[in-house]
């Protein structure tokens, strides 16, 4: 086996955990012979870190545990001789070497799917190794309570084996739970990221159309101009616009390929969409130290394949609502079917919008928001993006209603339901 840094780190971790857990123990003879929790921790670690050689781990632990116990006793007892203390703990080495050998011989790692066989095999490893250690101690310093100690060793071995089985399964449960939570967070982040890219892609595609129209206008102007320097200049402008269009097209095509490769799921339900957005903005408000209460209500559930553009629209509306709230506030997102139209609404109790500003909201670059720290104005393209997607992709419409006196603003998105739904959930 070739060792790398990760293997060394795991070996150190197992050694440290096992060594320290060895300080939780029962001493049936009242001396240095101990029945500790180190065995349970070591067994769980050997099962979990399957790439670590069993005998290497057990050999390392066989050295560190008696050494650590000797150091602890040396500093705990006045006028103690370290050599004598260390020699009294040396039989521990026999326990861990024997335990590792039997662990391999009985193939403990392969018996996890058979609880009874697993526990009995561990019991044998534990009891035999402890009896071996106790026998060596008897040769060094005989005790008169042999039968009582042997009974305790056997019973403690059974108890530790059962405990180890439940400890491993508990550890496995929390590891799987953590992994599942991590994967879900990664999946949510990926969807939010792709929805943002999709939004930019829609705008990029619109720009390609605008560039194409501008190029045609330039060429028409070239054809109508009489010969002269202006005519050649207009032709040069048309050629340059054509080159820009090709660059835009290459970028858009590249983005489409990347996004299509990432779209590994065909559809999401409205509940899943709302859950994704809720968790994302709860984290955002916490990071910004805002106290915002989010409410999501889906009155008419559905499943859609158009979740990326839909998330992009709702994202832009919700971030607009978040920016309208200074410290404390409430944002309500609602979806309901009204005839053949699905209506989404995003309502906040922020600062409100003046009537004269309502008609300007969706103009690119228009914004009333700015960063209080840097003084920079907002880009003013979020709502424009949302309008572009709603109108040109979904064939719907979007408008805003606001009451500045009450500080209440609602953005309404109306989308034909047949453009949105894949499956209706009654």
Buried (B, 14 or more C-beta within 10 A) or exposed (E): EEEEEEBEEBBEEBBEBBBBBBBEEEEBBEEBBBBBBBBBBBBBBBBBBEEBBBBBBBBBBBBBBBBBBBEEBBEEEEEEEEEEBBBBBBBBBBBBBBBBBBBBEBEBBEBBEEEEBBBBBBBBBBBBBBBBBBEBBBEEEEBEEEEEBBEBBBEBBBBBBBBBBEBBEEBBEEEEEEEEEEEEEEEBEEBBEBBBBBBBBBBBBBBBEEBBEBBEEBBEBBEEBEEEEEBEEBBEBBBEBBEBBEEBBEBBEEBBEEBEEBBEEEEBBBBBBBBBBBBBBEEBBEEEEBEBEBEBEBEBBBBBBBBBBBBBBBBBBBBBBBBBBEEEBBBBBBBEBEEEBBBBBBBBBBBBBEEEBBEEBBEEEBBBBEEEEEEEEBEBBBBBBBBBBBEEBBEBEBEBEBEEEEBBBBBBBBBEBEEBBBEEEE
